Amino acid sequence: MLTKTYKNINDMEEAKVRKNKHLNLSISELHLMEAAGTYPEATGATITELANDLGYTLSAITIAINRLEKKGYVRKIRDAEDKRSVRVKLTEQGRKIDRVHKYIHKKLVREVAKEFNEEEMEVLIRGLVKVNDFFTNLNEQK
C-alpha cells in the first residue's frame, strides 16, 4: 500500500507539472529546487550537500543543476572560503516556483486531512511518524 500511495502521489505531481507547459521542469528538478531552498538564502547549498540530501550522485546533481541554471532557476557561485567548492542558490524565479510547489503540497495535505476525523488523523500521523522514522534510520545505516 505504501508503494502504491507513493506512486499515486508522484503520478499526481507529474501530471500537474506536465499540465503547466510553461514551467519546463521535471519532478526531479522541482525536488532538487526544493532541497536547495531548505538552505539559507545567504549561503546556498553545495553540490555535495544536495547529493547527500537527495541520495543522488554528484555527477547527476551537477548535470541537473547545470540544466536548472540554464533555465534561470538557480545560480552557481564560488564558495567564499573554499574556492574549489561551488554553492547553489535559487534565483528569484526559482524561489517563486519553490513556493508554489510547497503550496501545492500543503493544499494536498489539507485535502487529504478532510477525509479523516480527528481520531483517525491522530492514528494516521502516529503511523506516518513511525514509517518516516523507519526509513530515516535505514538511510542513516547506509
C-alpha positions in Angstrom: 0.0 0.0 0.0 2.9 2.4 0.8 4.4 1.8 -2.7 1.1 2.4 -4.4 0.4 5.6 -2.4 3.9 6.9 -3.2 3.3 6.1 -6.9 -0.1 7.8 -6.9 1.4 11.0 -5.3 4.3 11.1 -7.8 1.9 10.5 -10.7 -0.3 13.3 -9.5 2.7 15.7 -9.2 4.0 14.7 -12.6 0.5 15.3 -14.2 0.4 18.8 -12.6 3.8 19.6 -13.9 3.0 18.3 -17.4 -0.2 20.3 -17.4 1.7 23.5 -16.8 3.6 23.7 -20.1 5.4 27.0 -19.4 7.2 25.5 -16.4 9.6 23.3 -18.4 10.6 21.4 -15.3 10.6 17.7 -14.3 9.6 16.4 -10.9 13.2 15.6 -10.1 14.2 19.2 -10.9 11.4 20.5 -8.7 12.6 18.3 -5.8 16.2 19.4 -6.3 15.0 23.1 -6.1 13.0 22.2 -3.0 16.1 20.7 -1.4 18.2 23.8 -2.4 15.5 26.0 -0.9 16.0 24.5 2.5 19.4 26.1 2.8 20.0 29.7 3.9 19.5 32.1 1.1 22.7 33.9 2.0 24.9 30.8 1.6 23.1 28.3 -0.5 24.0 24.6 -0.7 27.0 22.7 -2.0 26.6 20.1 -4.7 27.7 17.5 -2.2 25.0 18.6 0.3 22.3 18.4 -2.3 23.6 15.0 -3.5 23.5 13.7 0.1 20.1 15.1 0.8 18.5 13.5 -2.3 20.6 10.3 -2.5 21.9 11.1 -6.0 25.4 11.0 -7.3 27.5 14.2 -7.5 27.5 13.9 -11.3 23.7 13.6 -11.5 23.2 16.6 -9.3 25.8 18.6 -11.2 24.1 17.9 -14.5 20.7 18.8 -13.1 22.0 22.0 -11.5 23.5 23.0 -14.9 20.1 22.4 -16.5 18.4 24.5 -13.8 20.9 27.2 -14.2 20.3 27.4 -17.9 16.6 27.7 -17.3 17.2 30.5 -14.8 16.0 28.8 -11.6 19.4 28.5 -9.8 22.7 30.2 -9.9 26.1 28.8 -9.0 28.7 30.8 -7.1 32.2 30.0 -5.8 32.3 29.4 -2.1 33.9 32.4 -0.4 36.1 30.3 1.9 36.8 27.3 -0.4 37.3 28.4 -4.0 37.2 24.8 -5.2 33.6 24.5 -3.9 30.5 25.7 -5.8 27.4 26.8 -3.9 23.9 26.7 -5.4 21.3 29.3 -4.7 17.7 29.6 -6.0 17.1 32.7 -8.2 14.0 34.8 -7.6 12.3 32.8 -10.3 13.4 29.6 -8.5 12.2 30.7 -5.1 8.8 31.6 -6.7 8.5 28.1 -8.2 9.6 26.5 -4.9 6.9 28.5 -3.0 4.2 27.3 -5.4 5.4 23.7 -5.2 5.3 23.9 -1.4 1.9 25.5 -1.5 0.6 22.6 -3.7 2.0 20.1 -1.1 0.2 21.9 1.7 -3.0 22.1 -0.2 -2.8 18.4 -0.9 -2.3 17.6 2.8 -5.3 19.8 3.7 -7.4 17.9 1.1 -6.3 14.5 2.4 -7.0 15.6 6.0 -10.6 16.3 5.1 -11.1 12.6 4.6 -10.3 11.8 8.3 -12.0 12.5 11.6 -9.8 13.7 14.5 -9.1 10.3 15.9 -8.3 8.8 12.5 -5.9 11.7 11.8 -4.0 11.1 15.1 -3.6 7.4 14.2 -2.5 8.3 10.7 0.1 10.8 12.0 1.5 8.4 14.5 1.7 5.7 11.8 3.4 8.1 9.3 5.9 9.2 12.0 6.8 5.5 12.6 7.2 4.9 8.8 9.3 8.1 8.5 11.5 7.1 11.5 12.0 3.6 10.0 13.2 5.0 6.6 15.3 7.7 8.3 17.1 5.0 10.4 17.5 2.8 7.3 19.1 5.7 5.4 21.4 6.6 8.3 22.7 3.0 8.3 24.0 3.4 4.6 
